[in-house]
Amino acid sequence: MHLWGDNRPLNSYSRYFKEHFGGRMQKVAVNGGFTCPNRDGSKGRGGCTFCNNEAFTPSYCQPTKSITQQIDEGIEFHRRRYRKAERYLVYFQSFSNTYAPLDHLRKLYDEAIAHPEVAGIVVGTRPDCVDEEKLDYFAALAEQCYVAIEYGIESCYDETLKRINRGHDFECARRAVEATAARGLHCGGHFILGLPGESDEMLIEQTQLINSLPLTTIKFHQLQIFKNTIMAEEYRRDPSQFRFWTLDEYIDLFIEILCRLRPDMVVERFAGEAPPRFHEAGQWGLIRNEQLLAMLEKRLLDRNLHQGIFVH
């Protein structure tokens, strides 16, 4: 059985960090006060049907605070929870963090990397919110510190992307990922498993398309329906168009995906968690990502399986 350097059956995010930085790193989320083109009328209104950013945003992340203040408060928060972290990566998480003129982006990102405890940045954004000029800037910045661009791709199926009001197609995501990777930047992708209209077979089959993208890291989340979203309204009108796995079913499905996933791709996470007060449907109760990962790895080891075993 293939095991990575940390003797785990998947290419883990913690191993990736140790390889690059020699020790434990911790992401510190900040809110740069951005919006999205499918919210402000540029491409549409209302945003993606599943989106409620508050469900994933720490309480200290307020755009009324400076980036430095948010970093300081985030480091203090994580020091109480993760005492082993040696340095920090600033995670620009909320909405589309390249959706602004380059001069404005420079001010925010330069402030972040100037912090003495920060080793780099992770920029969450949409594939349709980057251009050559912005990517060139990030490539130059990467000569000073760690830089990763993380794209919300969500699905490889255009019909699904249209249904959730994403505002771009899969080819747009492909172009953005390829342009980012071509500059030597670390590139991440985010996918949601269980969006309406997608069967288990479709989710397994799309792994081939994911493998064709030059991604460094990848995140998967199970579908969770959050209150105060368009999807929550759709669910209340017609729950039959949605389906949710039990935790055991989801782990079994993800194993099928993971076994077909390129072994060099770093798996940052395979499920999401959010406070119960935000959930309309799709929650598993109070179970942390660390517990989910332990369950996944045990099942892989018990079955003598590992990431990429079915990739030829």
Residue pairs with C-beta under 8 A, 6 or more apart in sequence:
1 9
1 301
1 304
1 305
1 306
2 9
2 263
2 306
2 308
2 309
3 9
3 306
4 10
4 11
4 12
4 15
5 15
5 19
6 12
6 14
6 15
6 18
8 15
8 297
9 297
9 300
9 301
9 305
9 306
9 307
10 258
10 267
10 296
10 297
10 300
10 306
10 307
11 263
11 264
11 265
11 266
11 267
11 307
12 266
12 267
13 217
13 266
13 267
13 268
13 269
14 24
15 266
16 217
16 266
17 23
17 24
17 25
18 24
20 146
21 86
21 87
21 119
21 146
23 86
23 87
24 82
24 84
24 85
24 86
25 85
25 86
25 87
25 88
25 89
25 119
26 78
26 82
26 85
26 87
26 88
26 89
27 88
27 89
27 90
27 91
27 122
28 70
28 71
28 74
28 75
28 78
28 88
28 89
28 90
28 91
28 118
29 57
29 58
29 61
29 74
29 91
29 93
29 94
30 61
30 67
30 70
30 71
30 74
30 90
30 91
30 92
30 93
30 112
31 57
31 61
31 62
31 63
31 70
31 93
31 94
32 63
32 67
32 92
32 94
32 97
32 108
33 63
34 92
34 94
34 95
34 96
34 97
34 99
34 100
35 95
35 96
35 99
36 47
36 48
36 95
36 96
36 99
36 126
36 129
36 167
37 43
37 44
37 96
37 99
37 126
37 128
37 129
37 167
38 44
38 45
38 46
38 47
38 48
38 165
38 166
38 167
39 45
39 46
39 47
39 95
43 128
43 167
44 165
44 167
46 165
46 230
47 165
47 230
48 154
48 164
48 165
48 166
48 167
49 163
49 164
49 165
49 229
49 230
49 231
49 234
50 164
50 192
50 195
50 223
50 225
50 226
50 229
50 231
51 229
52 226
52 227
52 228
52 229
52 278
53 94
53 95
54 278
55 224
55 226
55 274
55 275
55 278
56 93
56 272
56 274
57 93
57 94
58 74
58 77
60 70
60 73
60 74
60 77
61 70
61 74
61 93
61 94
62 70
63 94
65 73
66 111
67 90
67 108
67 111
67 112
68 111
68 115
71 88
71 90
71 112
71 115
71 117
71 118
74 88
75 88
75 117
78 85
78 88
79 85
87 117
87 118
87 119
88 115
88 117
88 118
88 119
89 118
89 119
89 120
89 121
89 122
89 146
89 148
90 112
90 113
90 115
90 118
90 120
90 121
90 122
91 121
91 122
91 124
92 108
92 109
92 112
92 121
92 122
92 123
92 124
93 124
94 124
96 124
96 125
96 126
96 129
97 123
97 124
97 125
98 105
98 123
98 125
98 126
98 129
98 130
98 134
98 149
99 125
99 126
99 129
102 133
102 134
102 137
105 134
105 137
106 137
109 121
109 123
109 141
112 118
112 121
113 120
113 121
113 141
113 144
113 145
118 145
119 145
119 146
120 145
120 146
120 147
120 148
121 141
121 145
121 146
121 147
121 148
122 148
122 149
122 150
122 188
123 138
123 147
123 148
123 149
123 150
124 150
124 152
124 190
125 149
125 150
125 151
125 152
126 151
126 152
126 167
126 168
127 151
127 152
127 153
127 168
127 172
127 173
127 175
127 176
127 177
128 167
128 168
128 172
128 176
130 149
130 176
130 179
130 180
132 179
135 149
135 179
135 180
135 183
135 185
136 183
138 147
138 149
138 180
138 183
138 185
139 147
139 183
139 184
139 185
141 147
142 183
142 184
142 185
146 186
147 185
147 186
148 185
148 186
148 187
148 188
148 216
148 217
149 180
149 185
149 186
149 187
149 188
150 187
150 188
150 189
150 190
150 217
150 219
151 173
151 176
151 177
151 180
151 187
151 188
151 189
151 190
152 190
153 170
153 173
153 177
153 189
153 190
153 191
154 160
154 161
154 164
154 166
154 190
154 191
154 192
154 195
155 161
155 164
155 166
155 170
155 191
155 192
155 195
155 198
155 206
156 170
156 206
156 209
156 210
157 170
157 197
157 198
157 202
157 206
158 169
158 170
159 197
160 195
160 196
160 197
160 198
161 168
161 169
161 170
163 195
163 196
163 197
164 195
164 196
164 231
165 230
170 209
173 189
173 213
174 212
174 213
177 187
177 189
177 213
177 214
177 215
178 213
178 214
180 187
181 187
181 214
181 215
181 216
186 216
186 217
187 214
187 215
187 216
187 217
188 215
188 216
188 217
188 218
188 219
188 268
189 210
189 213
189 215
189 217
189 218
189 219
190 218
190 219
190 220
190 221
191 210
191 218
191 219
191 220
191 221
192 220
192 221
192 222
192 223
193 203
193 220
193 221
193 222
193 223
193 250
193 253
193 254
193 257
194 203
194 222
194 223
194 242
194 243
194 244
194 245
194 282
195 223
196 234
196 241
196 242
197 241
200 253
200 256
203 253
203 257
204 253
204 256
204 257
204 260
207 257
207 260
207 261
208 260
210 218
210 261
210 265
211 260
211 261
211 262
211 265
211 311
215 265
216 265
216 266
217 265
217 266
217 267
217 268
218 261
218 265
218 266
218 267
218 268
219 268
219 269
219 270
220 254
220 257
220 267
220 269
220 270
220 271
221 269
221 271
221 272
222 244
222 245
222 250
222 271
222 272
222 282
223 242
223 244
223 282
224 272
224 274
224 279
224 281
224 282
224 283
225 231
225 232
225 235
225 242
225 279
225 280
225 281
225 282
226 232
226 274
226 278
226 279
226 280
227 278
227 279
227 280
229 280
231 280
232 280
232 281
234 241
235 242
235 280
235 281
236 280
239 281
242 281
242 282
244 281
244 282
245 253
247 284
247 287
247 292
247 295
250 271
251 292
251 295
251 296
251 299
252 299
254 270
254 271
254 296
255 296
255 299
255 300
255 303
255 305
258 267
258 270
258 300
258 307
258 308
259 305
259 306
259 307
259 308
259 309
259 310
260 308
260 310
260 311
261 267
261 307
261 308
261 311
262 308
262 311
263 306
263 307
263 308
263 311
265 307
267 307
269 289
269 293
270 292
270 293
270 296
271 289
271 292
272 289
273 287
273 288
273 289
274 283
276 283
276 285
276 286
300 306
